[in-house]
Amino acid sequence: MGVPWFACVERRADPRARVYVFPHAGGGPGAVAALAAALPDTIEPWALNLPGRQARLAEPPRRDLEPLIADLAEELAGDQSGPPVRAYFGYCGGALLAYLTARLVAPNHLFVGSFAAPDIAMVPRRLHLLLGEAFWDDLLAEGGVPPELARHDLRPVFEGALRADFGLYAQHHHRPAEPLNLPISVLYGRDDADLSRGALLGWRRHSTSRPDLCEVKAGHWLVDENPAEVAACLAERIIRD
């Protein structure tokens, strides 16, 4: 068996629920550390552990969207260990991966953050193909990466994973489907000027339950800027489930 697709970020002694976090483009389990520390002991945090970054830096990244989603769903469906209550939390571009995975293996609750509804989300189609500094210029102009990942000394480390992830997102073309039979909660930064309320409310088309909005005192990168408030939003709803 190969390296698991999800890694436990902080082991809990007796968790009541497990949340699988799908980080932003280029992110790995380390991007979840502050959020994991802010979650209560009743919720065990796991994170998507894609190759081409962090502990899997030496491995080639995944570049084909549908086979990747199938692999993620297969692992989640086959793992019956741990608590029965499971949630997914996709953050920024990771929200798209979480949503697509939920279509194959449904959690008890889907959380999405800083991302428009998948049928209207503006997905960059050619960003990953730009060469040299043009890639970074467009990436920063579109706000597609946390500023700390764009430091010149870090670019060689993160560029491969970022290009691969944006290449994955570019392959998504929304196909009409039945709404998910599960609750969806939409987290957004109060100061995020790039997301309209309509783009957030559009998630109501993708759930049989009316999605609720959770405002966080932050900008677009709400997990990095205010992990405590994000954790509180997740915990309140996961425990309620």
Beta strands, then each sheet from edge to edge (+ up, - down):
strand 1: 6-8
strand 2: 17-22
strand 3: 43-48
strand 4: 85-91
strand 5: 109-113
strand 6: 184-189
strand 7: 212-216
sheet 1: 1+ 3- 2- 4- 5- 6- 7-
end
